[in-house]
Amino acid sequence: MLELSQLRGVCAMMPSFTTADGGSLDARATIDVDALAAGVERMIGDGIHVLATTGSFGECYNLLWDEFQTLVRASVEVVRKRVPLFVGVTSPGPREVLEKMRFVREAGADGVLLGMPYYIPASVENATQFFLDVADRFPDLAIMIYHNPTYHHITLPVPMFEQLVTRPNIMAMKDSHRDTTQFTRLMEVTRGHLAVFSNQAQLFPYAFLGAAGCWSIGAWMGPWPLLHLWDACAAGDWERARTISLELGIDRPVQDLRWRESSLKLSINEAGYCQVGPLRAPFYHVPADVAETARTRGRRWRELAERYRALPRQAAAAAQPA
């Protein structure tokens, strides 16, 4: 079992690494294992702290069972316990969640990224019971709660965590949906029990409030700006953290849910740090202006990443906002 102290820093939310034919409705084996291995190996070598697969960006909803197994096995094989690895198991129904968790345990991943079954909205009472029941059934797997009200149709309130922290294997949460007051209250309940990863745009100032790190899709365009940001936060150098955070804020991903995940793929492919493959059906028709905005973001991030890559980590304060 992981130690809570291991869950800090930047958590890179993995893409599914799609094969060249992966956009076809007829394709049945669309995980590009070689691209996955190359991308993950590079990410670990460049200093990422935590990896998580098959969230929304990792297309948990759009993989066949055999493809899910291929992705999990390939991820476990390349990571080799060098950093914590969480496998997303969120599904429309709870029994499918458990089926995935049995496989994840057998495959040897450290833990799971666990969201609420999302086909029908749940009450807070039922969501609480679900997380407790799952934790009790898999005491040897670390659980990172996946809090995504937009896709999972439920907001997890702070008082809920008074019960969740009673399970020692509920160790982390991917979160981005609280203002500073709510987050401070969350820290009062979870401190010492749960590592909360905020969105990368919130790491400053949420690290000051107690965030253990941030989750990021943008890391797959090149992680160096985020690694410098985490270094500053971990050192308590809040002025440097503010400077880097402002620079990272100049580019925002597309927020329209119809194009958001697809545009992120376009940005990452354009940045060139790794190649995540083509868009999957039925989300490959992206308006020209949205696609160009995404590619522009990829090019700008590539320039930013290369500049931070050239800086010694302790010299990141020398970077100035654009």
Buried (B, 14 or more C-beta within 10 A) or exposed (E): EBEBEBBBBBBBBBBBBBBEEBBEEEBEEBBBBEBBBBBBBBBBEBBBBBBBBBBBBBBBEBBEEEBBBBBBBBBBBBBEEEBBBBBBBBBEEBEBBBBBBBBBBEBBBBBBBBBBBBEEEBEEEEBBEBBBEBBEEBEEBBBBBBBBEEBBBBBBBBEBBEBBBEBEBBBBBBBBBBEEEEBBBBBEBBEEBBBBBBBBBBBBBBBEBBBBBBBBBBBBBBBBBBBBBBBBBEEEBBEBBBBBBEBBEEBEBBEEEEBBBBBBBBBBBBBEBBBBBBBBBEBEEBEEEBBEBBBBBBBBBBEBBBBBBEBEEEEBBEBEEE
